[in-house]
Amino acid sequence: GLNINAAARYEDYGNFNTVAPKIAANWRIIPQIAIRVSASKAFQAPSIQNSAAVLINTNVVNIIDPLDRTTTFRSVQTYGNPDLQPQKADVFNIGTTLLPFEGLRISVDYWKYKYKNQIQLQNGQAVINAAPNGPNVLRDQTTGAAQTIIVQSYNAPSGTGTSGIDVAGSYSFDIGAARLSIRDNLSYLATYDVDTGTVVYDGVGYRNNFQTSPLTSAAAPRWRNLASLDASIEQIFVSGTWRYVSGVRDD
């Protein structure tokens, strides 16, 4: 009952090339218990647009000026970064599937992603907070008001990573002529470390919109759950679904 798979992918993007390996194993110890594990590396080269030293996007964003605390819409210009390097990741998963008795199935998985040189986009608010009078903040020469914030993509150091546990279960059984199925999928986010380029902070339970760009990090609720109950009698089918996502703090 032991299966082992190994693979490798070679990628060539001209300026960048790599070999990304993967290995996975599944061991069915007895018919009711199976253990699986996998490890791999991932590779993503920066886009041509993000690697060009030119203006690639202009947007208008609500920015707080730390000098006078005024809040207003200001232009944010995004430039490419010719020094951008590919981002890589180490991916690991270990889990088990249990079949205690007929109709019941339970699976538990632990997963982890660890990024290297993750490609992120600077946040306009973070740029003006770090250097209100810096070269990337263009101000009106007469009033001194901030008019334009310049941002670009960058490679964050190797501090970004996330891990969690997924638990899934299903149970199907009959009551008279009715067929019932109960299913539940629970996800627990253990870590969500975000590397801003200067600090690494734990983003679990936060919206993650202030220190980093919404393009490179997301809201990170600790818990997610999806439960459902299905019932069928001949050609009649009834289904109920319950979703839960724990709250996040708006930072």
N, C-alpha and C positions, 0 to 999 in steps of 0.2 A: 503493500500500500504506500510506497514512497515514490514520489515523482520529483525530479529535479530538472529545472529549466535554466539555461544560461543563454544570454544574448549580448550582442554588442552592436552599437551604431556608430558609424563614422560620418561626421558632418564637416563640410568644407564651405565656408562663406567667403573665400578669397583671403581676406585679412585674418580670419580666425578659422581654426579647425580643431577638432577634438574627437576622442573616442569615448563614448558613454556606455559603460557596461551595466548589465542587470543580471541578477541571479535570484531565483525563487524556488522554494521547496514546499511540498505539501505531503504530509505524512498522516495517513489514516491508520491510527494505532489499532483501533478496533472499529467495527462498522458504525458505532455510535459516537466516536471521538476522532476528530481530525485537527491537526496543528499545521499552520502555514506560516511562512516567513518569507520576506522578500527585501532586497536591498538594491538600490540602483543610483545612478548619477544622471542628472539632467543638465542640459546646456541650451542656452538661448543667446544668440548674438544680438547686438543692438540693431535697430532698424537703420536703414540708410538715411532716413530723414533725421533721426535723432543724432546721427553721427556727423552731420554737416554743420559747419560753423556759420549758419545763416539763421535768420528769423523764420521760424516754422509755424508760429501761432500767436495770435493776439486775442486776449480775452479781457473782460471787465469784471472785477471782483471787489467785493466789499472788504476794505482794508482799514484797520485801526492804525493811525499814526502814533507811535509811542512817544513822540516829542510833545504833541499837544492833545493826545487822546481823542482826536476827532475821528469819526467813522464816516467814510464815504466811498463811493465806487471809484476805483482807480484802475488804470490800464496795467495789465500784466502781460509782458512779452516773453515768449518762450523761445530760446535759442538752442540749436543743436550743440553737441559737445563732441569734437573730433577725438578727444582722449578717452571716450567711453569704451569700456571693455565688456566682454560677454558676462552674463550672470550664470552661475552654476548652482546646483543644489544636490545635496545628499538626501535620499529618500529611504525611509525604513518603515517596515510594517511587520507586526507579529500578531497572530490571532488564532482563535480556535473556534470550531463549530461542534456543537453538542446536539445529539439526537437522543434524549433520554428515553422517550417512548413514542409510539406512533402518533403523528399529528403535531408534535412539539419540536420546534427547531430554535436553537439559541446560538448566537455568534457574538464573540467579543474580539475587538481589534484595538491595538495600540499603534498609532502612527506618529511619525516625526519627520519634519522637513527642516533642513538646515541650509540656509543660503550663503553663497559666497559672491561678493561683488554684485549684490542685487541692484538692478537698475531702478532708480527712483527719480522722481521729479521734485525739484525744490518747491516748497510752499511759499507763496508770496508774503504771507503774514510772517512766517519764520525768517525770511530774508530781511524784511524791514526791522523786525525785532532785534536781529543780531547786529545790524549795522545801519541805523537810521540815516546816517549821512554817507554811507558807503557808495562805491562806484555803481552798484546795482540798484540804487534808488535815485531816480531822476526827479529833481525838485524845481519848482518855479523859481527863477533867479530873483524875482521881485518879492514875492510873498513867502517863499520858502516852503510852500505846500508841496507834499509828495504828489507827483503826477503819474509816474510810471515805475513799475517794479520789474526788474529783469531776472528771469529764472532759467534754469537749464537742468537737463538730466545729469545724474552723477552716479557713480558706483559707491554704494554704502559699504563700509567695512563688514567683516564677517560676523555681524551680531544679530542678523535677522533670522528668526526661526519660529516654528510653531509645532505644537504637539497636542495630542488629545486621545480620547478613548471613545469608541463607538460600540454600543450594545444594541443588538437587534434580536427580536424574538417573534415567533408566530406560532399560533396554536389553532388547529382546525378540528372540529368535532361535530357530531350529529346529535340533534335533539328531535326525536321523532322523524318527521319528513323534512325538517329544517336543517340546513348546513350552515354552521357558524364558523367564522374565522376572526381571530383577534391578532392584531399585529401592533408592534411598537418599535420605534427606532429612537434611541437616545444618544445624543452626542455631548461629550464633556470636553470643553476647551481648556487644557491644562496650562499651556503657555502660548503667548503671542508676542514675542519680543520684536520690537520695531527699531531698526537702526536708522537714526536720522542723519548719520554722518558725523555727528559730534557726541551724541549720547545714545544709549540703548535703554528703552523703557518698556515696561510690561503693559501692553495694550489691552489685556483681558478686562472686559467690563467697561470699556470706553468706546466712544464714537470714533476716536482717532482721526479727527478732522483738523485739529489746530496745529499740531507740531509737524504733521506730514501732509502730503498731498492726498486727496481722495483717490487719485489715480494709482497710488502705490500702497495704500493700506485701507482697511475696511473696518466697519463697526465689528466689534468682537464680543458678542454675548457669551457668557460662560456656559449656559445650558441651551440646548435645543431638543425638542421632543416632538415626534409625530406618532400619534396613535390612531388606530382605526378599528372599526367593528363592521363586519360584513355578514349579512344574513340572506339566505336564498331558500325559496320554496318553489320548486318547479320553475316557472317562467317569471317569478317575482323576485327582484333583487333589491335589497335595501343596504345602504352604506352610510356610516357616520365617521367623520374625521375630526380629530382634535389636535391643534397645533399649539405649541408653547415655545416662546423665545424669551429668555430672561432679559431684563432691562440693561441698558448701557448708560453711562454718564456722558452727558454732552460736554466735551472739553473745549 
